[in-house]
């Protein structure tokens, strides 16, 4: 995610870090570059204008300009303003006063609505809830079969009727079934269309008035950029949304929708879809996403994934290894092997501080070969070298390259990224930014 935006912001912030003192001209030039990066990422111009005004106002204070580390102060400001644009804090699902709570998923055809319904049901099931999926998209016949199939795969009940039934009748029958099975959540996959029209909005508004859901969630394709923002505005105006789910975020290298949609519509993003697998749905945390955009990783999400994949003892081991200065290549190899159990390597590497560029260098479909290369390099080290990477000098790098069938350039890249991760993870654990972050961002 955000590959293009992360790289360009990193370059701008790195250029600031090369200056001992900053003046107004330096900040103006940096803001000009940031403006271009945001606009190229398809961020809404209103968002760009507000963001830059806030950053400039805070950056041109004596506290920042006269600081011993002015560039670090500006990174902190940029990070905080990104969080503000993204929505400040995590927004949880609204629970009804009496079960079952109802989540009505709306959206255009092709946005990933049906798959997202199953993903949301699995997320709720993993937190101890009892979800019931409702196949109410009768306009696209395959949607019913698709949801039934996904329900069987996930062992989650699906309420479905003949496609000739009206969506409202299907929902009424489903609510009765939910009461009988003591479901705590009902997730309704509603009808979508290839475009927005008055009839579509009227149908959804009527369905909402009848079933009174606690959540009306718009599933939207993040890769459509400004079109996603425009679609969200129309749905919110005509139906009234309680939240957004940004699907296909893993394919969004620009980030325009994610950075614009909350500011423009006023509706909070509650989840993001990060892949095709049914477990690739994450709660939306503005502060964590801002950290990813700046190439600083997201250790908290990584640990949460570990807690789901391993038992408590192994999760604590991973967290301890991430947050210790003694973290070495033996721990790193163990960690990578565990990560393979947790999902896509590309997405997981993005969560490691300082490793965002490594994620972008992994060819599509080439994750396994990249993993084998890293394992081969580490296994070609001596036990002493794995425990103390600092001793890996030029001659040792040539030997490791020869033994692993790689190049010294590969060895250098892995060592540099390892040191970045080690340093940034330790600083993140202490709740502060490293002093030399400017020299490590996006390198």
HELIX and SHEET records of a PDB file:
HELIX    1   1 UNK A    3  UNK A   17  1                                  15    
HELIX    2   2 UNK A   24  UNK A   40  1                                  17    
HELIX    3   3 UNK A   45  UNK A   59  1                                  15    
HELIX    4   4 UNK A   62  UNK A   65  1                                   4    
HELIX    5   5 UNK A   70  UNK A   86  1                                  17    
HELIX    6   6 UNK A  113  UNK A  126  1                                  14    
HELIX    7   7 UNK A  141  UNK A  154  1                                  14    
HELIX    8   8 UNK A  167  UNK A  180  1                                  14    
HELIX    9   9 UNK A  198  UNK A  211  1                                  14    
HELIX   10  10 UNK A  222  UNK A  224  5                                   3    
HELIX   11  11 UNK A  226  UNK A  238  1                                  13    
HELIX   12  12 UNK A  249  UNK A  251  5                                   3    
HELIX   13  13 UNK A  256  UNK A  265  1                                  10    
HELIX   14  14 UNK A  286  UNK A  293  1                                   8    
HELIX   15  15 UNK A  299  UNK A  309  1                                  11    
HELIX   16  16 UNK A  312  UNK A  322  1                                  11    
HELIX   17  17 UNK A  329  UNK A  339  1                                  11    
HELIX   18  18 UNK A  345  UNK A  350  1                                   6    
HELIX   19  19 UNK A  356  UNK A  361  1                                   6    
HELIX   20  20 UNK A  367  UNK A  379  1                                  13    
HELIX   21  21 UNK A  383  UNK A  387  1                                   5    
HELIX   22  22 UNK A  389  UNK A  391  5                                   3    
HELIX   23  23 UNK A  394  UNK A  404  1                                  11    
HELIX   24  24 UNK A  408  UNK A  429  1                                  22    
HELIX   25  25 UNK A  437  UNK A  440  1                                   4    
SHEET    1   A 8 UNK A 158  UNK A 159  0                                        
SHEET    2   A 8 UNK A 131  UNK A 135  1                                        
SHEET    3   A 8 UNK A 185  UNK A 189  1                                        
SHEET    4   A 8 UNK A 101  UNK A 106  1                                        
SHEET    5   A 8 UNK A 215  UNK A 221  1                                        
SHEET    6   A 8 UNK A 243  UNK A 247  1                                        
SHEET    7   A 8 UNK A 269  UNK A 273  1                                        
SHEET    8   A 8 UNK A 281  UNK A 283 -1                                        
END                                                                             
